[in-house]
Structures are given as structure tokens and as C-alpha cells.
């Protein structure tokens, strides 16, 4: 049937009648934003979108009833966790600094503890005067103690005294902090043993660029790895080994300008580099000791070092063949696990499986207002790259449409690299919206690191600069060759780093795309680097951004940016940006718009009031989705409306 596509899909049931939900059902945040099971496995906490607000709800598994409801709208809550079985932690963030100066604004994190016994809330470390102000990472919990206290690294110092980055015990009832481990000024990261005692200090001196890892043994700190003059962190540590005898880490690869495969360093200094497989994420216990490894791919797979967690997952996997199953959270003994499931017949749902009783309980649909009949079928398709490498992409088809040659549908190309969309076979809100309107949506996978959607690997790696764009081109041409996509009606749409890639794709292959739209995209890497240098006085932070961007040469950066390729852009563009975007300044979209208008190119700019980089509020997400819909319909047709 198809010349180059080998397709596999999630199990799917055909629906005789198509239903087209309104745009609001996709543009609003999901009904369930986040959920977690308690350490003792007796309850599940939900963060839900209720109208225009957010609410924390606690569900008692034994009585099958909700026992607590708490309005969290005013706290800018993004996600939740259990601190212990009596406290729910609300992770929040908010912009701080002068409204008119992007360079002087930042997003501050905080954790609010909600006591289920008293129903009172208090900010962790909010009553600790020693903590220096304007720290961005006070929501970084690195461990938990049996008494319910949370371990948080923080810079502390008294007037006229030395500044240290200590490890503090944060009390969830009083908001007080107590010294748990003493660091130094150059201490950056902490790891603890299974009981919560300090185990590893990670040090980096901003001035000398000296890096060291120290383990606490026999009452003393002992260095087991060091490197002098490291412009970048040579090791990006991620978790303590399951045996507690070392750390998992990723090497910094100077040529690629990124961190490589997962490796392990033992406390005796021995190193085992390059663990097999493309490990995307490590699942850990409450003190960041490894339990399992999640491998990258359209349908994630796992390797377990915790037998109970592995046996639990194996049973669920056997009973839900073909589904995408993500491990969401688990009880401390791992006998009860909360899973997020997408089987292709309905939107994602949350399911709890109890390995002791052998029973599964479906708890909630992530999006309650999208019926099964409106869910587009999701496929993984394979095709060769220009160099013969086998690539894959996720295709979402209109509800009721099977994958077959000759469909010739208008197609949305949504780069997979966006932080605002999952990179596995799942219910993607943006892709499913366009599929419900009659479009086929292609999310191509691309090789190389992500630099705001990075079309380029690094300045030094000449052969890899175009590889990601060429991978997109290969996918689009494969869809056209098999008659799935109409070659005259293809539009690139991307969010964040995916928006950067969408704009670069249109510049690189003007014959393929009829339009492009982006949200929160970088348009000029040179000015972005300058913005960050003006914003951060910290050499290490600037070095990190320089590493991500890949060069300091203005001409090289502009050539690698949409702004440096204006002459190649013929398709109409839509640029959307939030005025509260503290990751990519709105000036990126404004300057691009001015340059396009000066060059007499078709462009539309929308600045969303109160919009952040993450589209974390329903109001701005819906506004962006409506703008995307109008723009795409205008340029490549409205797809196939429902009967």
C-alpha cells in the first residue's frame, strides 16, 4: 500500500459518527493537570482545572470518596507531590522584577505545604531569615526524611558572614528551616543516602571553574572526582545508583556542545561510560536513588532495578497491549502504582494498579470533555533519512480516518522537540485539535540535541548543522510520496523550541511549506545570547546558554536563525508571543515581524497579555490555539468539517 512507510498503531476502534468538540475543549488546560499517590498508598491527590481556577482534591482509595478540596488558583500552582502521607506539596512559580525590563525579571519558584490534618498552608522555608533573597530554585527538593521534613539546598548567610549553599530541613507545618548539611560557597548540588543523611556534595567555582564531587565517608568529605578549569560542568549528575555506591551522570561532549549517554561513576573513582540504550529519564525513590530507567521512543519502555515496580508494570503491560503506559507515581513499597494510559480509543486516563490485590482502578480521564469518538488515531511511521538512517514520526489522523495511501489531506508539521508537547505516542492537545478539524498532523523525530528546537548541532560539527532540518524534509516528502499529505497544503506549527524549528524549516525548504506559525520562538540567536548576558551576571549561567546556542560569533548565530534567513522565507508567517515570557523575550517575535514587514513579507504578530513561555494558563493557551486555527485554515484550508 505504501512505498516507504512501515506503520504501526495503537489499538483503535472505528467510530461511525464523528464528533467535533469546540476549540475550548482543547485550548483549556486538561481537567486533571497533575496527580500523585501518597507514600502509604492510601490516597491520591489531584490538581484539577475547575472553570478558570485550580483545585487540589484528595481521594481516599479505601472509601472511594474525596476527603479534601482546596482552592489553589491564587497560588499559581503548576504541579503537586506528596511530602509525606499527611502533606501535599504545591509547586508554584511567579514572575518577579520590574514589568518593563525583561533583563531584570525572573521566575521565582516556591513550594507550599498543605496539611491534610489542619487544612492550613505554609511556604517551605518562608520563616527562615538566613536564606538569601531572589533564589530561583527553592522548589528543588532533593530528599525527604521519615519525620516529614523536606531537604532543600539554599544559599544562607548572616550579615557580614560567609555565604554557603547548605542543605536545609524544611518543616512543612512551621515553614522553618534547619541546617542538615553544611556546604560551601561553591557547593551547587546535594545527594543524600536512603535515610536522608548527606551523601554527596557537587562543587563548582564560578571564578576558577574548578569542579569536584565529594562523598561523605567516616565523618569526612572525600573527593572522588575533580577537574580544574572546566568551562562547563564536565559531569551532569542525575541520580544515586541503586546500590548507593555512586552517581549516574552524563558526560559533557565539547564537540557536540551537549551532554551524552548515561554513565556511572563510583565513589572509588571508577567510571563506566555509555550505558546501553537511549535512556531518557531515571525514575528514583524519594531520595533520588535509581528504581528504573525510561528509554526514549514513541512508546516508552523501561528497565527496572526495583523488582516490585517492575513486576507491577509487567502485569499492566500484559493487560494493555499496544497502549502507551507511563509510570506516574507509586507508593513507597511500590505495590500500588499510578499509571497514565493512552490506548488510542480515548483521551489519556489515570489508572491505579494494586499488585497485592491484583485489581486495577480507573480514577479519572485527563480530559473529561473530549469523547472517544473525537480522538484521532495515532500511528508511528518509519522512513529513511537522506543518509539512509531509519527515522520515525508520529502521525495523528482525523477521527475515523485509517492510514492509507491517497488520503491527500492538508498536513500540519509539528516538530517533536517542543517542551510544550510530549515526545511519545500520546494524546497531544495541539495535534488532536487539528486532527479533529480534518488535518493530518505529523510530529517528526529528529537527531541531535535541542537548541530551542535546534536546527544545528554545533559550530564545529559541520556535517550535522542541517541534519535536523533534513530529517524534517525527509518525513514531509515521504508523506507526500505516499499520498497521505496534499503537497500544496502543508504548514509548520511549533511551540517554544518547536517554533524555532518550524520557522527554520520554512526558510530551508520554501517549496514544501505553504505557511508557518510559532509560539514563544527564538528568531535571532545572536540577540538572545546578548539578552542573557545582560540579564545574568553569573558566568556559569552565561556559559550554559552559550553552550546551548553553540557559538559567540554574531554572523554564525544569525545564519543559524530565522532572522538570518529572511530572503528564503516566502510563506506567510504567524508569530505569537506572551508578554510575560521570561525564557524567550517577546522582542524576538517583535523584531522578526518588523524585519519581515520591511522586506514586504506576509507576517502577523500577536502578543498575548499575561502569556508565559509555557502556556500554563487556559486563557492564553486558548487564545493561541484560536489564532493558530484561524491562520492555518486561511492558508491551507479548513480540513474536513464534521457532518
Secondary structure, DSSP 8 states (H G I E B T S, - for coil): --SS-EEEE------SS-----HHHHHS--SEEEEEE-TTSSEEEEEEEETTEEEEEEEETTTTEEEEEEE-GGGTEEEEEEEETTEEEEEEEEEES-TT-GGG-EEEEEEEEEETTT--EEETTTT-TTB-S--TTTT-EEEE-TTS-EEEEEEE--TTS--EEEEEEE-TTT--EEEEE---TTEEEEEE-TTS-EEEEEEE-TTT--EEEEEEETTEEEEEEEESS-SS-SEEEEEE-TTSSEEEEEEEETTTTEEEEEEEEETTS-EE---SS-EEEEEE-TTSBEEEEEE-SSS-EEEESSHHHHHHHHHHHHHSTT-EEEEEEE-TTSSEEEEEEE-SSSS-EEEEEETTTTEEEEEEESSTTS-GGG---EEEEEEE-TTS-EEEEEEE--TT----TT--EEEEE--TT-TTS-SSSS--HHHHHHHHTT-EEEEE---S--SSS-S---SS-GGGTTHHHHHHHHHHHHHHHTTSEEEEEEEEEEETHHHHHHHHHHHH-TTT-SEEEEES----HHHHHHHHHHH---HHHHHHHHHHH----HHHHHHTSGGGGGGG--SEEEEEEETT-SSS-THHHHHHHHHHHHTT--EEEEEETT--TT--SHHHHHHHHHHHHHHHHHHH-------
